[in-house]
């Protein structure tokens, strides 16, 4: 129904993005990657999914079609609605979520806010077959060391209480300055980011 939106970013608050599309303000609950793509005052294109529930409509934003596809798969699991599926994709990149499910890593899944052990076990049991074939082949294989380290560093800073917007902004600044290198570890990236965040 509403496959994507392209417009000017009005605001980014944690993973909530407001997009001005031809004078209409759309509020999107976004994945971590999608929110990191958005910068206030700049143009952005987000893949979307409009969901209707008893509590009313919700508009979700994704970095790409693969994230959207995983989101839709997650919502087929009993007890996992749109908000919970988005919560999962806010907590970790799609490739890491897929890896956790395919490897039945329940302990990692239960660290996500709102995910109990029963739900985590159900996710692994019901989705393993689908993800192992359709989604999981590229998981981590095509992801650079830099990309994995960056994802881990961003996740670590969010767990320390920094907002998605602040974390995304500081890493954009570090990348533009050439401070983020292919061999940088997550620990090194976190140290650099904390130093920059303290300055601000």
N, C-alpha and C positions, 0 to 999 in steps of 0.2 A: 504493500500500500504506500509506504513512505520509505524508499530504499536508501536515500542519502540526502544530506542537506549541505549546501555550500553557502557560506556567508561570513560576515565579520564577527570576530569573537568580542563579545561585550565584557564578559567576566569569566574567570576560572576560579572556583572555590573548591578546594580538595578535588573531587572528581565530578563536580557539578559545573557544567559549561552552559553559558547563555550565548546563543548564536543569533545575530541579526540577519534575517533572510528577507530582503526586500521590504524592510520596515516591520517585519513580524519577529518578535522575540521568542525563540524556541529554547526551552530549558531541557537539557539532556543530561541524564545520569550516565557517565562515561566510564570506560575501562581505564586502567592506569596509563596504558599506551596512548589511548585516544586523547586523554586529558593532557598528556605530555606534548602532544602535537599542537595544542592550542595556546596561543599567546594573545593577550588582550590587545585589541586594535589591529590585529592581522587577520587575513583571510584563512579560512580552514574548510576542509571538506571532510565530513564524517559520515560513515556508513551508519544507517539507523534501523531501528525496529520499534514500531509503535505497538504497545500491548495494552489491551483493555482488561481490567479486573474489577472486582466488586468495589474496590476503593477508588476506582476511576482510571483514566488512561495514564500510561507512563511512556516516556520517550527515552530510548536507550541509544547511546552513541558508541561506535567502535572504530578502531584504527583501520580495519580492513574486513573483507568478506570472510576471511578465515575465523576471525574473532566472533563475528556475527553467527557463523555456522556453529561454532562451539557453544555459544550462548544458547542457541535454539536447541541444541542437543541436551545441554544441561537441564533445560526446563522440562524435558520429557520425563525426567526422573521424579518419582513420587515425592512430594514434600519440598521440591525445589522450584520456587516461583521465580519471576523475573528479577525481583530485588535480591534474592539470595544468589542467583546465577551471576548477577552483576557484581555482587559482593566478592564472589570467588575470583572474578576477572579483574577486580580492583586490587585484590591482595597479591596476585602473582600474574606474570605474563602467561598467555595461552599455552605456549610450549611447555612451561613448567607444570601447569595444571594437568595437561595431557600426560606428561611423564609420571606425575604422581598417581594418576588414575590407572594408567597402563601397568605401572609397577606395583599397584595396590599399596601405595605409601599412605596409609590411613593416618599415621602420626603427623605427617606434614599437613594433611587436609584439615585435621581438627584444630590446627593453630589458627585457621581462618575464623574471624569473629562470626558467630552464628551457626557454625558447622559443628554438630555433635558427632560422636563416634558412630552412631547408627546411620546418620545421613552420609557420613564419609564412606562407610562400608557399602551402603546402597549405591553410591556414586561409582565406586570401584567395580561392584558386581554388575550393575546394569549397563554401564558405559564402556567397560573394558573391550567388549567385542566390537562395538562401533568405532571406537577411537583407534584401536590397534590396526584397523584396516584403512579407514577413510582419512583420519587425521594424523596418526602418530608417526608415520614413516619419516617426515621431515623433522620431528621433534629433536632439537638440539643439533642434528647433523649439519644443517646449513647455518647454524648460528655461530658467529665468530666468538672467540674468547672475549673480545672487548664487549660484545653485546651481552654475553652471559654475566660478565663482571659488573657491567652497568646496571643490569636488571637487579642483581643481588644487592648492589650498593644502594639503589633507589628503595628497594624493599627494606633494607636495614635502616635507612634514614626515616622512612615512614613509621617504622616500629618505634623510633625514638621520639615520635610526636610531631615531626615536621610535615606540613601539608604537601599534597601532591604538586600543587602549583609552585611552592618554594623549591621543592626538590628538582622539579623539571627545569625551572629557571636557572638554578645554580649549575646544573650539568650542561645546559645549553651554553652558559657563559664559559665553563671550563673547556668544552669541546671547541668553541670558537677561538679560545686562546691557545689551542693546541696542547692543552695539559692532559687530555685523555688519549692514551696510547694503546696500541693493540695488546701489549703485554701487561697493561695495568691490572692489578688485582682489585677485588672488591674492597679489601681493607684499605688499599692506597687511595682508591676513589673516595671512600667515606671520609678518610682523613683530610683530603683536599677539599671536599665539599663542606665539612664542618668548619674548616679554617675560613672558607669563603662566607659561610652563613654567619659566623661570628663577627666578621667585618661589617656585615649589613645589619 
